[in-house]
Amino acid sequence: MPAVFHGHPPSQGLDFLDPEANRKIDGKVDKVAHRWFFDEHDKKLILEMFAENKLDEHAIEAEAMRIVAPELERFDRLLPSLEWRLNRALRSLAEFRGGWDDTCARPLSE
């Protein structure tokens, strides 16, 4: 999942920082995110930092969902189209295979 820094997803970047500073921040945020999921002690420390800033885990989740909601909506709209294309491709393959079976079943002398 992309890192979020002060409400800005990395795709928007932090224009007031130079690219090197952006990379350093992204790296630090990624490390904290990794620690959140894989180290229970660090997760408690992070929750304490949230509490110091009057935030909780649910506020962070809500902000993350707000940021990715437009992308999720786009994927939700694309999914039916992709399913239709898959079904059409499978039907075409079945028709092709059926025709191929008929061709192979005919004697060569015809």
C-alpha positions, -999 to 999 in steps of 0.1 A, spaced: 0 0 0 14 34 -8 27 55 20 8 86 31 25 117 45 5 146 59 -25 137 37 -5 135 5 -3 102 -13 31 96 -29 17 99 -64 11 136 -57 45 141 -41 56 168 -18 63 196 -42 80 218 -16 107 191 -10 134 181 -34 133 146 -49 159 132 -25 140 144 5 108 128 -10 127 95 -13 139 97 23 104 104 36 89 77 15 115 53 28 108 62 64 71 60 60 74 25 43 96 13 73 70 25 98 42 9 78 62 -24 77 68 -22 115 30 -16 120 22 -50 105 51 -71 116 62 -59 150 36 -58 179 59 -37 201 65 -11 174 27 -11 166 21 0 203 47 27 200 30 40 168 -4 39 185 11 60 213 24 85 187 -11 86 172 -26 93 207 -1 122 212 -15 138 181 -51 130 190 -55 103 163 -64 67 165 -61 37 143 -95 42 128 -88 78 118 -57 67 99 -77 39 82 -105 64 73 -79 88 58 -63 60 38 -97 49 24 -105 85 15 -73 88 -4 -78 55 -24 -116 58 -28 -113 73 -64 -91 44 -75 -114 18 -59 -144 34 -77 -126 32 -110 -117 -5 -105 -153 -12 -95 -165 3 -128 -139 -16 -148 -146 -50 -133 -179 -57 -152 -163 -48 -185 -133 -71 -178 -157 -99 -168 -176 -94 -200 -144 -95 -221 -132 -127 -203 -165 -144 -210 -165 -133 -246 -129 -146 -250 -138 -180 -234 -169 -183 -257 -147 -176 -287 -122 -202 -276 -150 -227 -272 -163 -220 -306 -128 -222 -322 -121 -255 -304 -155 -269 -315 -147 -259 -351 -112 -273 -348 -126 -307 -336 -149 -308 -366 -120 -301 -390 -98 -328 -374 -125 -353 -374 -130 -351 -412 -111 -376 -433 -81 -362 -452 -93 -376 -485 -121 -350 -487 
